[in-house]
Amino acid sequence: MLLDPQIAPFRDVFQTYELLAYLSYRVPKLGFCCTELPTSRRYPKGEVPTKISSFRGNLSELLVLFKACFGAYNPA
């Protein structure tokens, strides 16, 4: 899947979280078998460590998701 030219994940267009959204949308759409694996996150007590700010960060992630769904990251 990583070598498929219809996916081409090794491109400079992926700078932040774009690759995560792109692969989650594009890979199953192309018919590859995808399986979700359960995971758990364990945070230390107190404030949850995150690099994504509440409003601006989430809005940025939403825009990346929309771009992925509308083909903005698809190879030419």
N, C-alpha and C positions, 0 to 999 in steps of 0.2 A: 504494500500500500504506500509506503514512504517513497518508493521509486516510480510510482505511477505518474506519468506526465500530466494527467488530468487533475492531480492533486498538487504536486510540486511544492512540498512544504518548506524547502530550503531556499527561500527568497527573502530579499531585504524588506519587503512590504510588511513583514511581521516584526513589530517593534515592542509591543507591550503584551496585551492579552488577545491579540487578533488570532494567533495560531490556535488557541484553545477553542474559540468560537468557530473558527473556520473548519477545523477538523471535526468538531461535533456536528456540524451541519452538512459538510460536503461528503465525508466518507460514507455515511449510510445512504445518502442520496445517489451515490454512484454504484450502490449495490454490494458494498463490502459488508461482510458479516461483522457486526459489532455486539459486544457483550458488556454490560455494566457490571462492575465489581463493587461490592459494598466496602466502604471505608468508614473510619471514624476519626474525628479530630479531637484532640485533647489539648485544651488550652490551660495555661497556668491560672491560678485564682487571681481575681481582680480584673483589670481591664483587658479586653480581648485584643491581642496584637494583630493589626491589619495595616496594609499599605494603601487600602482603598478608602478615601474619604467618604463621608456619608452621602452627601447629595451630588457633588461634582464627580466623584469617582464612580458612583453608580450610574449616573447619566452617561459618562464616558463609556462604561461597559455596555450599556444599552445601545448606544450608537454603534459600537463595534459589532454587536450581535445583529443589528439591522443591516449593516454593511455586508456582513458575511451571508446573511439570508438573501440579499439582493444581488449577490455575485460580485461584489467589489473586489474580493480577494482571489477570484477564480483566475487561473492562468490564461493568458491571451491565446 
